[in-house]
Amino acid sequence: VQSGGAAGGAAAFSSADASMLTAALCYALQKVRLSTFAQTYPAARLAAGRLRTQAAIVLLGLGGAALVGGLPEAAVSADLFAASLSSVARWAAQLSPTQALLLTLSALVPGAFATILQAEGQKVVPAASAQPIFASMPLFAAGWACLL
């Protein structure tokens, strides 16, 4: 919420605020639904499904942006996938082995591994009981920020 302006410090609700609230709502819905699905499906299957769904949504978003002209013309070329793959390959070629390892671990550990652990935990712990634990994430983020 931003403040200031002609109203003498009155708070204004921005689209960024709406985006953050919507993201928090979606996150909460996912946590509540996960405890239901964790009783039925294996954690690895839930994690893989989540990651595949996220990838599909990103690809749909890119396709939609290309259709409405939200991407530069170079990105909407006849072979978008090949151009993207070539760009990623050039970027990856500049990485040292240590950088590549750290990037891979930063994707796998908080992404796939954390999702599997969360699904396993929520088989036993209901969402309402798990929420105080999830609420401690800013503390962990601050700790990592201090270390790094």
N, C-alpha and C positions, 0 to 999 in steps of 0.2 A: 504494500500500500504506500503510495507516494504522498508526500505532504507538500504544502506550499501553494503558491499561486494567488489568485485574486481573492480567494475566500479567507485569506489570513491564516493559513496553516490547516485548513480543512483537508481531511484525507480524501483521496480520489482512488477509486477502484479501477485498475487498469486491465488491459487484456492479458498482460503478463501475470497479474494476480489471478485472473480467471483460469489461465493455463495451469498455474501451480496448484490451485484448488482442485481442478479437474484431474490432474495427475495424482494428487493425494487420494481422491475418491476412487480412482481406478486401482491404485495400489492397495487400498483398503479392501475393495471388492475382491481383488485377486487373493489376498491373504485369507479372507473368510472362506472363499470357494475352495482354496487349496486344501484346507482341513477336510472338506467333504470328499474331494477327489483322492486325497492321500489314503483314505480308507479303502478305496476301490482299486487304484492303479499303482504299479510299482513306481518308486521315486525316479528311477532312470528314465522310464517312459514319459513321465510328466515333464522332466527337464528337457528331454529331446523334443517333445511336442511344443513346449514353450519356445524353445530356440528356433524351431522350424517356423512356427507361427509368426514370431517376430521378424524373421527374415522375409517371409512372404508379405507381411505388411509393409516392410521397407520397400520391397520391389514394387508393390502396388502403388505406394506413394510416389516412387520415382516415375512410374509409368503415368500416373495421373498428373504429376508436375510437368512431364514432357508433353502431354496432351493439351494442357492449358497454357503452355508456353512459359512455365516457371523455371525451366532449365535453359542454360545458354545453348545456342544453335549447335555448337560443337558437341555438346553432350547428347543431342537428339539426332545424331547422325544415324545412318542406316545400320551401323553395327555398334550400338551402345555398349553391349556386353564386351566385345573385343577391345574397344577403346578403354573401357574401365579396367579390364584385366591387364592391359598393357600399362596403364598408369600405375596400377598397384604393383606390378612387377618391377617397374623402374624405381618406385619408392622403396620396395623391399630390398632391392639390390644395394641400396645405400646403407642398409642396417648392418651393424656388426653382429656376430653370433650372440653376444651378450644381450644386445638390444632386442633381437628377435626372440630370444628365450624369455626375457622379461615381458615383452608384449604378449607372447603366447600365454604365459602364466597369468598375466593380468586379465586375459579374456577367459581362461578356463577356470581359475580359482573362484573369482567372485561371480562368474556367470554360471557355468555348468555345475561345478562342484557345490557352490552355495545353494543352488536351486535343489540339487539332490538332497543335501543335508536338511534343508528347510522342509521338503516334502516328507522326508523320513521323520523329522521331529513333529510335524503337524499330524502325523498319524496318531500320536499319543496326546499331544498338547493342543487343546482347542485354541482357535484364533484369539478369543478374548484373553486367555491366559498368556498367549505368546506375544501379545501386543506390547506389554511393558519391556520385553526383551528387544523387540524391533525398535521401540522408542529410544533405545540406547545407541542406535547406529550413529547419531551425530558425535557421541563421545568417542566411538571407535575411529570415526573419520578424523576427528581432531587429533587423536593420538597418532594416527598414521601421518597426518600432515606435519606434526611436530618431528616425527622420526625421519621423514623424507625431506 
